[in-house]
Amino acid sequence: MITTLLVANRGEIACRITRTCGELGIRTVAVHSDADEDALHTRLADVAVRLPGAAPADTYLRGDLIVKAALAAGAEAVHPGYGFLAENAGFARAVRDAGLVWIGPPPEAIEAMASKTRAKELMGVEPLEEVTEADLPVLVKAAAGGGGRGMRVVRRLADLDAELAAARAEAASAFGDGEVFTEPYVEGGRHVEVQVLADTHGTVWALGTRDCSLQRRHQKVIEEAPAPGLPPRLTEELHALAVRAARAVSYVGAGTVEFLVADGRAHFLEMNTRLQVEHPVTEAVFGIDLVAEQIRIAEGHALDGEPPRPHGHAVEARLYAEDPARQWAPQTGRLHRLSVPDSVRLDTGYTDGDTVGVHYDPLLAKAVAHAPTRAEAVRKLVSALERAVIHGPVTNRDLLVRSLRHEEFARGRMDTGFYGRHLDALTGPAADPYAPLAAALADAHGRSRFGGWRNLPAQPQVKRYAMAGEEHEVRYRHTRDGLAADGVRVVRAGPDLVVLETDGVRRRYTVGRYGDRVYVNDIALTALPRFPDPADRLVPGSLLAPMPGTVVRIADGVAEGAAVEAGQPLLWLEAMKMQHRITAPVTGVVTALHAVTGRQVEPGTLLAVVQPAGTPSSEESA
C-alpha cells in the first residue's frame, strides 16, 4: 500500500491529485520552483521540496531532481499529473529504477504511444514525409506532449520552415523534446476522444466519449461528456478502436485515445498516455475518481469486469488568464479574488491573493457542471460562470459564457473551426454603460467637495475610466440628499455596493477597488487622471508587448531601416510556454527596434515602430 506520494507537477492538477490522496489517507509531497514557492499546491501538500530556478527546463522538467526529491522526502510513489514529464518514458524508468512506484503506464507503452509519430504507425496512419502545395493545409505537431504546444497550422508552403522552427522551439521548451511532424489538417472536424482505464490483470474499460471541439490554438477550452449527437454505431467504433489501441501496447492506467470525426468517419489522432485536463467530465458522468483508480491500479488492484453505467451529462469550461480579443494574449498579475458558486465543481491552483506569473500555463481553474441532460448542465455552468467573482488579470470568462450560449454549441453542431468563425462576435465588449458611474459613486461615497453643505448649486464632479478598451467620462453631483446623476436615480451609494434605478428597474453593482483598478460586477475598469499626460502618447505604428515574456527570436533581416510587409513576422515572444508572433501592422519601414533577443519585457514595453514609407521618424517629428 502506498502511504506517501510525490506529485511531479504544479497548479490545479497537483492540487486535484493531493485532494484525492488526502481522501485515501496518503501523505503528499509537492515540488516547486522558486516562482511557485508559496503556490497553493505547496500549501496543500504535507511536505514541499524546492526545485531551484523558475523556468520549466530548470525545474519541472528536471526528472533527476524530482526523483531525488521523492527519495529525500520518503515518498514511495510518483504521480506525474499531465504535461511536463507525464509522457516521458525516460522519467518513468528513472522513477522505477529508484525503487519508486510509477502512477502511470509502463515506459514501453509511453514510448509506443506518447510519440505521435510512432503511435500513428502503430495504428496504421503514416505522417507526411515531404509537404507539397497539394498537401496544404497541414498541421505541424509536437511528437511528445500535448496541450496545443508545438502545434501550427500551415496554409502557405512559404511559411512551413518558420512554423517548423517555432514548433520545435516551443515543444522543446514545454516537453524537453523538440521532435515535430506534419500531417494533413482536416477542416471542419470534431475532436472526439475516449477515456480508457486498464489494470494489470487484462481488463480495459472504455469510459465513454468526450467532445473537445471548442479549441483555441489547438488547446481545448470547453469539453463535455458524452460527445453529443454521435450515432450509436460510431460510438461503438470509437470505443473499440480505443480499447484496441490500449491492448496493442499492454496499457496500464488512465489514458485517452483522440480522434477527429468528419463526415461520419473517425480519424485516429493520438493516444495521450496520462490523465487529461478534461478528465472531470468523465468522472462526473461515471461517478468515479480517476486519480483514485490510477493509484489502486498501481497498487495491483483489479478493475471490475464492466465499467460503471454512465448517468447524465457533464460540461467543463477552462478559465484562463488571457485576453481572447488580443490573440489570446496571456495575462499576469495578482488574483485578488476568485469565487465560483458551489453549484459546480471547481478545480483550481489559486486562491485569493495569489499571483499569476509568466513562467507557466495561464489556466486559473476548471468549472464542471453535471446534470441529467446536456441542456441542464450547460445552463448550470453558464449561471455559475456569470455569478463568479473574478478580480485580477483579464480572463476568458465572457467568452466561455457566450460560447456556451451560442446556437452552434446549443445544437451540438460545433467543430474545431468554431472560434475561427465566431471569435470576433464572441469577444465584443460585455460592458454595462452604468459601470463607470457606479465606480465613481462608490469612490465618492461620503465625500463632500465643500467640506460642508452650502446653499449653492453643486458643481458636477468628473471622473474618467478606461473600460473595454475605451475611455468613459462620468459626471455626478453632491446634493443635500446624497449623490445624484443625470438620467438615473441613485438609490444607494456605498464603498462596496451601488444601487441604481433606470426606467423603474433597480440594478445592484458590487464594487471592488485595488489601487487604480476597479471591478464593478466583475467588469474591469481603470481609473484615469482627469487630464492625460501628453508624454504618454505613442508614435503611430508602435508595437507594444501584449504580455510579459522573453524575446526569443527576431526575424532575419529585421533591423532599423528595413522594409517590411503588413502581417510579416518581426519577432517572437515566449510567455507561459507558448510562442507569440509580433507582426508588422502596415507595409512600411522599421523606424525603431528596441527588442533584444533574450531580454524579458513587461506588458506595454515598446518593441518596435513600423511606419508607412515616407512617414517622418519620431525624432524628426519631435
Buried (B, 14 or more C-beta within 10 A) or exposed (E): EBEBBBBBBBBBBBBBBBBBBBEBEBBBBBBBBEBBEEBBBBEBBBBBBBBEBBBBEBBBBBBEBBBBBBEEBEBBBBBBBBBBBBBBBBBBBBBBEBEBBBBBBBBBBBBBBBBBBBBBEBBEBEBEEEBEEEBBEBBBBBBBBBBBBBBBBBEEEEBBEBBBBBBBBBBBBBBBBBBBBBBBBBEEBBBBBBBBBBBBEEBBBBBBBBBBBBBBBBBBBBBBBBBBEBEEEBBEBBBEBBBEBBEBBBBBBBBBBBBBBBEEEBBBBBBBBBBBBBBBBBBBBBEBBBBBBBBBBBEEEEBEEEBEEBEBBBBBBBBBBBBBBBBBBBBBBBBBBBEBBEEBBBBBBBEEEBBBBBBBBBBBBBBBBBBEEBEBBBBBBBBBBBEBBBBBBBBBBBBBBBBBEBEBBEEBBBBBEBBEEBBEEBBEEEBBEBBBBBBBBBBBBEEEEEEEEEEEEBEEBEBBBBBBEEEBEBEBBBEEEBBBBEEBEBEBBEBEBBBBEEEEEEBEBBBBBEEEBBBBBBBBBBBBEEEEEEEEEEBBBBBBBBBBBBBBBBBEEBEEEBEBEEEBBBBBBBBBBBBBBBBBBBBBBBBBBBBEEEEBBEBEBBBBBBBEEEBEBBEEEE
